[in-house]
Amino acid sequence: MLLETAAAPPARRGLSVRTRGLVHVYRGEGRDVAALAGVDLSVRAGEMVALLGPSGAGKSTLLSLLAGLFRPTAGSVLVGDLDLTKAAQPELDRLHASGVSLMLQGAARNLLPFLTAEENIAFAQHAARRAAGGDAHLPGAPELLGTVGLADVGREPLSSFTPGQLQLVTLAVVLATAPGLLLADEPTSRLDHGARELVLAALARVNQQLGTTVVLVTHDADVARWVPRTVTIRDGRIGGEGRAGEEYAVVTADGFLPLPGHALELLAPGTLVRFELEDGVYHLRVEADGEQTGKQDGVDES
Ligand SMILES: Nc1ncnc2c1ncn2[C@@H]1O[C@H](COP(=O)(O)OP(=O)(O)OP(=O)(O)O)[C@@H](O)[C@H]1O
């Protein structure tokens, strides 16, 4: 099979994402689970962001809320101008038909195995055309398959595809409705190194060529090579951000500053700290038994 790229489908404006004070509690019998405990996340239109973090941190819950699959316990989610927490069902239906695409974990959950790649794309476009009253200008299957690097295999049976190629077909299918926001849950899980690189490269190409906003969840630490911004979710909150390989702590909307993982090990709960500004540089000073123990860290004021 050939792996090659063709002319990209026409760009469509990406959708911005903004959450404020996002809280989600799963209500269970006798036990409630707080999956998200106040997430303030802003993603610009056309940006590509990876959500990282340990298992159970709340990444998939956050992705589902961005997709509008269910409503949060508290807080707001804006996709473009639409507040998903207040939107009526027809508005959410329209958003799902053409504005936001969700790539579920595992190609099998996104594809109909008895159809070819082209037929899977046509199937995905059918609902979008109906929602738009037949007026939707959607990209053709050859264009889409070309964009993900799978030109010329649109009519071959999916049974002859490798796991990496199936994931690329999945990407073409979720792009079939020309979404402004693409949400991908673990798009590289269970793929070998070479296939992971191809899928991440295809996602980055989609983001750059089509302008689609991309938010993906991953355990893949290598993802930072392909994604300019990573956001680490820890215990249902934003625990930090990575930009171009640099790690940052992020001040929350209500003024809290979660410590980065390595500092957590050094600073026990209850530790008293002082911020001091010296020559344009912030210093974090730790107090022990009423005494100053010295400079722990320095941060540029800017
Ligand atoms: N449907 C559900 N009902 C009850 N609890 C849930 C449900 N889905 C997730 N949880 C719980 O919510 C918390 C966050 O789960 P979530 O799947 O969002 O985390 P995650 O970071 O995506 O984890 P993983 O990387 O393992 O997929 C966990 O404690 C999980 O057990």
The ligand as an SDF file (V2000), in Angstrom:
LIG
                    3D

 31 33  0  0  0  0  0  0  0  0999 V2000
  -18.6820    6.3980   34.0380 N   0  0  0  0  0  0  0  0  0  0  0  0
  -18.0220    6.5480   35.1810 C   0  0  0  0  0  0  0  0  0  0  0  0
  -18.6250    6.2750   36.3610 N   0  0  0  0  0  0  0  0  0  0  0  0
  -17.9800    6.4230   37.5380 C   0  0  0  0  0  0  0  0  0  0  0  0
  -16.6810    6.8410   37.6480 N   0  0  0  0  0  0  0  0  0  0  0  0
  -16.0340    7.1220   36.4990 C   0  0  0  0  0  0  0  0  0  0  0  0
  -16.6530    6.9840   35.2110 C   0  0  0  0  0  0  0  0  0  0  0  0
  -15.7540    7.3240   34.2580 N   0  0  0  0  0  0  0  0  0  0  0  0
  -14.6190    7.6680   34.9070 C   0  0  0  0  0  0  0  0  0  0  0  0
  -14.7840    7.5380   36.2470 N   0  0  0  0  0  0  0  0  0  0  0  0
  -13.8050    7.8610   37.2940 C   0  0  0  0  0  0  0  0  0  0  0  0
  -13.4650    9.2280   37.1490 O   0  0  0  0  0  0  0  0  0  0  0  0
  -12.0640    9.4290   37.3630 C   0  0  0  0  0  0  0  0  0  0  0  0
  -11.4600   10.0510   36.1220 C   0  0  0  0  0  0  0  0  0  0  0  0
  -11.5760    9.1080   35.0510 O   0  0  0  0  0  0  0  0  0  0  0  0
  -11.0900    9.4160   33.5680 P   0  0  0  0  0  0  0  0  0  0  0  0
  -11.4080    8.2050   32.7300 O   0  0  0  0  0  0  0  0  0  0  0  0
  -11.6470   10.7070   33.1370 O   0  0  0  0  0  0  0  0  0  0  0  0
   -9.5160    9.5620   33.7650 O   0  0  0  0  0  0  0  0  0  0  0  0
   -8.3490    9.4140   32.6780 P   0  0  0  0  0  0  0  0  0  0  0  0
   -7.3180   10.3990   33.0800 O   0  0  0  0  0  0  0  0  0  0  0  0
   -8.9210    9.5310   31.3080 O   0  0  0  0  0  0  0  0  0  0  0  0
   -7.8470    7.9430   32.9430 O   0  0  0  0  0  0  0  0  0  0  0  0
   -7.2330    6.8960   31.8720 P   0  0  0  0  0  0  0  0  0  0  0  0
   -5.9530    7.5040   31.4110 O   0  0  0  0  0  0  0  0  0  0  0  0
   -7.0380    5.6510   32.6800 O   0  0  0  0  0  0  0  0  0  0  0  0
   -8.2630    6.7490   30.7830 O   0  0  0  0  0  0  0  0  0  0  0  0
  -11.4980    8.0680   37.7170 C   0  0  0  0  0  0  0  0  0  0  0  0
  -11.4650    7.9430   39.1180 O   0  0  0  0  0  0  0  0  0  0  0  0
  -12.5000    7.0990   37.1150 C   0  0  0  0  0  0  0  0  0  0  0  0
  -12.5190    5.8880   37.8460 O   0  0  0  0  0  0  0  0  0  0  0  0
  1  2  1  0
  2  3  1  0
  2  7  2  0
  3  4  2  0
  4  5  1  0
  5  6  2  0
  6  7  1  0
  6 10  1  0
  7  8  1  0
  8  9  2  0
  9 10  1  0
 10 11  1  0
 11 12  1  0
 11 30  1  0
 12 13  1  0
 13 14  1  0
 13 28  1  0
 14 15  1  0
 15 16  1  0
 16 17  2  0
 16 18  1  0
 16 19  1  0
 19 20  1  0
 20 21  2  0
 20 22  1  0
 20 23  1  0
 23 24  1  0
 24 25  2  0
 24 26  1  0
 24 27  1  0
 28 29  1  0
 28 30  1  0
 30 31  1  0
M  END
$$$$
